[in-house]
C-alpha cells in the first residue's frame, strides 16, 4: 500500500500484524497477513517433515517432563485424548523474572509468550475488562516461561537447560555472580 497519510499508514501496519506496533502489545483487533509467496514455498517444502519434527518435539518434552518431575516447576499437561505438538514448552515458575535472569546468566535462551493477558490489551479495552477481572489469566501471565524446544535440540542441551533451571530456582543471584567472575 502506498499513502502519504501517516495515520492511515500506521493503521494498515497495525492491521497486518495482529494490531501490534510492539511485541505483545495489541492496540486493535486485527490479523496476521505477513506471509509472502516465497515463505509459502518454503513451508510447502518443510511440510513433509512436520510429523517427524512434531515427534521429536514430543520426545524433548517427555525428556523435560521426566527431568522436572518433583521439582516444583509446573510443566505442560497433555490430555489423553490429544497429542501436543509442543510449539512451545511453557512452564510456570514462582518469581519468573528472577528465574529468567538466572537462565540468561547461565546462557539458556528462554521466552515470554503473551505476558499481557488478552483482556488487558489496548485492542480489547472497549470490552470494559480491568485488572482483576480474570485473576487466573493474570496470575499465569506473571508465571509462564518458555524453555527452548525445537526438533534439532540435542538431549544433552535439554539436560543442561533443566540443570540450569533447577540451579536458578535454588541459587541466589550473589552465588551465581561469584561463579561467573
N, C-alpha and C positions, 0 to 999 in steps of 0.2 A: 504494500500500500504506500502511496506517496501523498503527502499532505504538507501544507505549510501551517497547519493548525496544531500547535503543541499540545493542547488539551485532547484533541482527537487522537493524535499520535500516542499519547500516554494511555488513553482508554483502549486502543487497539492492542498495545503491548500487554496491558493487563488481561484483556480478553483471551489472548493466545496462550497465556501462561498461568492458568488457574486463578486469575485475578491477583497475582502476586508480583510485587515490584522487588521484594527482597525475600530471601529464603524463609519459608514457614509463616509469612505474614500475608494474609489474603485480604484485599480491600473490597473485592466484589465477587459474587458467584461468576464463574467463567469455565473455560475448557482447557484442554491440553492439545494444541494444534502445532506441535513442534516437529513432527516427523516429516522428513523430506523423502523424495523418491529413492535417493541413494541409501538412506537409512533403512527404508523398507526392503531394498535389495539385500543389504547385509543381514537383516533379520530373517528374511526368507531362507538364506543360506544357513544361518545358525539354527533355524527351527528343527532341522533333522537331528540335532544334538540335544534338544530340550529334555527328553526323557532321561537320557544319561546324566545330564547336568543336574536335573532335579534329584535324581537318585543319589548323586554324590553329595549334594547339599543335605539330603536326609541323613546320609552316613555321618557327615560332620556334625549335624545337630544331635544325633544319637551319641556321638563321642562327647560333645559338650554336656549333654544331659547326664551321662554317666559320671563325668569328672566333677560336675557341680552338685551331684546328689549329696544331700545332707550338709550343704554349705551355707544354707540360709538365704541363698540367692534364689529368687523366684524365676523359674525358667518357663519357656513357652509350653503350652498344653496342646497336644494333638488329639483331636476327638477320634474315637474308634471307628466312626463311620466315614472318615475322610482322610485324605493324605495331604499333609502340609508340604509346601514346596520350599519353605524357608528362604524366601527372597531376602528376608532379614531374620536374624536370630536376636530377638528382643528379650532382654532380662529386666527384672525390677531389682533395684538396689536402694537400700537406705543411703542417704547422703550421696545421691547420684553424682552431683557435680564434683564432690571430692574424689569419688571413685574414678570419674573420667580423668581428672587431673593426674591422679596416680597412674592410670593406664598410659597416659601420654608420656609421663616421666619414664615409664618402662618401655616406651616405643611401641605401644599397642594402639593401632588405629581403632577408633570406635565412633559411633554416631548417635546423634539425637534425631529421631524421626518423629516429627509432629509434637514438639514441646509445647505448643499453644493449642489448647482444646478448640475444637471447631466452634463451639458456642461463644468463645471469646475472641474470635477473629472479626476484624472490622467488616469483612464481607457479609457477616450474618448478624451484625449489630441490630439491624431493623427487626429481628425476631424478638428482641427485648430481653434476652437472657443476660444474666450478670454472673460475676464470680460468686461461687457458692451454689448456683442452681444445679450443677452436675458435679457433686463432690467426688464421685469415683473417677470420672474423667480427669478432673483437675489433679487429684492425687496421683493417678497413673502418669500424667504428663510430667510430674516432678520426679518420678521414679524410673522411668524407662531409659534404657541404654542399649544400643545395638552393638553386638560383637561382630568381628569380621567373619564373614561366611561367603564363600564363592567356590565354584566347583574345583578349582585348582589349588585350594588351600591344603597344604600338607598336614598330615595328622600331627607332626611334631610342632608345627606352628600353632595349631589349635590347642595343643597341650600347653604351649608357652603362654597363650592368651589366658587360659584358665589359671595357670600358675601365677601370672601377673595379677589377675583379677583377685585371686584369693589373698595374695600379698597386699593388694590395695585395700581390701576391706579390713585388714588386720594391722596394717603398718601406719603409724603416724607419719606425717609429712617430714618431720625432722629426721627420722631414721632413714628415709629414702634419700633426702638431701645429703646426708653424710656418706651414703654408699655411692652416690653419683659424683662426688668430688675427688 
